[in-house]
C-alpha cells in the first residue's frame, strides 16, 4: 500500500502540473488509512506535492497514529496487547 500511496502522490502531482482532472484528497487520505501512510508522506516530499497545503496533512497524521496503535496493540510483547487480551478473555 505504501508503494501505491507513493505512486498516487506522483500521479496526482503530474496531473496537477498539467492542470488536468485529478483524484480527490479523500482518495489520498483513504490510501493513507488503508496502510499507505508512509508512501503518502514520502511521496509528498519527494514530489513536493501538498507540502504547502496544511489542511491536507491532519488526516494523514491521524492515519499514522491509527497505524502506530494497531502495530503496538498487535505486538505480542506489548503491555497494551496483554491488557486487551485480558479484556477479551
N, C-alpha and C positions, 0 to 999 in steps of 0.2 A: 504494500500500500504506500510505503514511503516513496518508492520509485514512481508510482502513479501520481502522488502528490507533487513531486518534483517536476515531472513532465507536465502536469496540469498547469503549474505556475509558469513554466516556459512557454507553453502553447498560448496561455492567456495573455502573457506579455507580448508575444509575437502578434497576436490578433489586435491587441491594444495599440501597438506601434503602427500597424497597418490600418487603424481605425475601422476594423471590421467588427461584425457581431461577435460577442464574446459570451462565455458562460457566466453564470451569476456567482456572486460572492458566496451565496448559500451552498453552491456546489463545492466550492473550495473548502468551506467550513465543514461540510459533511465528510469530505475526503479526510480532513484532519481528524474528525471524530471517529471515523472508521479505522483509524490506525495510520494515517498518512501524515501525522503532525510533523514528524521530522522532515519529511520531504517538502511539506509546505513552507516550513521555516527556512530550510536550506535553499530551496528554490526562490523564495522571496529575496534572499540576499544575493544569491548568485545572479539572478536575472534583474535585480533592482526593481522588483515588482511588488507593489503595495507597501513598500517600506515607508513611504511618506503619508500613508493613509492610516492614522491611528485608530480609526473606527473598525478597521478590518481585523486587528490583532487580538482584542479581548476574547472572542470566541475560540481563537486558535490557542490562546493561553489556557482557557478553560478545558479544551480538549487535552492539552498536555497534562494538566492536573488530574483529569479523569484517568488518563492512561497511567500516570505515575501511581495513582491509588490502586488501579487494577493490578499493576505489576507488584506493588507492595503487598496487597492482600492475597495474591496468588502464590507468593513465595512461601515455600514450606517452613522456612526458618523465621518468618516474620511474626513478631508478637501479635500484630493485628490479625493475622490469619488464624492464629491459635484462639484468639478471642472470638472471632467469627465462627470458627469451628465449634467452640463450646456453646455458642448461642444456637447454632443449628442442630446440635446433638440432642 
